[in-house]
Amino acid sequence: IFYESANLATQVKNKLKDLKGDERAEYREQNQAIVQAIPYFKSSTKVIRKLNKRRNLIYENLVMTGKEKEKELRVIDDMILARAKQANDRYAQYIKELE
């Protein structure tokens, strides 16, 4: 769900750039929850991208044993899941506040 929501946030952000005046204000109002969440999705995507790079480096490491890799990868995977969950929870909170 995180990547779908992050993609939606990017699409809304890009569309806002293209719109002007009243049309932009109306679109912003219609998509207020995702607009509020855009900065959080952007920062979360950046953090997750860095964690994935770290994950790939560990996976490709020839010095670490399988057990060491497994342990480190589990920690990074937990960090990725936690950050994605935080972003989704923040978006859900914005939606709930608008209801």
N, C-alpha and C positions, 0 to 999 in steps of 0.2 A: 504494500500500500504506500510505503514511503516514496518510492520512485515515481509512482503514478501521481501522487500529490505534488512532489517536487517538480515534475514535468508540467503539471497544471499551473503551478505557481509561475514557472518560466513563461508559459504561453500567455498567461494573464498579464505578466509584466511586459512582454513584447507587444501585446495588443494595446496596452495603455500608452506605450511609446508612440504608437501609430495614430491614436485618437487625439482629437483636439476639442476644446471647449465643453459645451453641454454634453456632447456624446461621450467624452472622456469621464466627466463627472457622473453621468448615469451608469456607465460601465463599472466605474469604481464602486459606486453604491451597490450595484447588483452583485458584485464579487468582493464585498468588504472583508469577509473572513479570510479569503485566500490572499487578498492584498495585505492584510495585517500580518499574515504568516510568511510573506515573501522573504523578508530578511532572515528569518529563522531557518527556512528551508535552504536558502543560499548558504548560510554559514554551516548548517548541518551537512550539506552536500560536500562542502569543502573539507570538513573534518573527516567525513566518511571516505572521501577520495584519498586523503593522506593515510588513513588507517588501512585502506586496501593496498596502497603502495607498500606499507610496512609488512602487510600480510604476504604479499608476493615476494618480498625480499626474504622473509623467513622461509617461505615455501621453497625458494630456490637455493637456500643456504646449504652448502655441501659439508660444512663443519658440524652442524648441529645433528644430534641423534633424532630418530623418529619420535621418541618420547618427548624430547625437548621442544621439537617443532609443534607437536600436538598440544602441549601445554601452552606455549606462546600463542599459537593460532586460536586456541579456545578463548584466551584472554582478549585478544583483538576482536574476535567474533562477538564476544559479549559486549565490548565497547561499541561496536558498530550497531548492534541490535538496540542497545540502550539509547544511543543518539537518535536512531531512526524512530524509536518509540517516543522519545521526548518531542521530536518535531511533529509527529502525528497527534500526540496528546495536546500540544499547543494549538494546532489547527482545530482539533475537536473543541477545545475550550473557546476559541474565537467563534466557532459556529454556535455553540451553546449560548454564549453571551448575546448573540444577535437574535435569538429566538424570543 
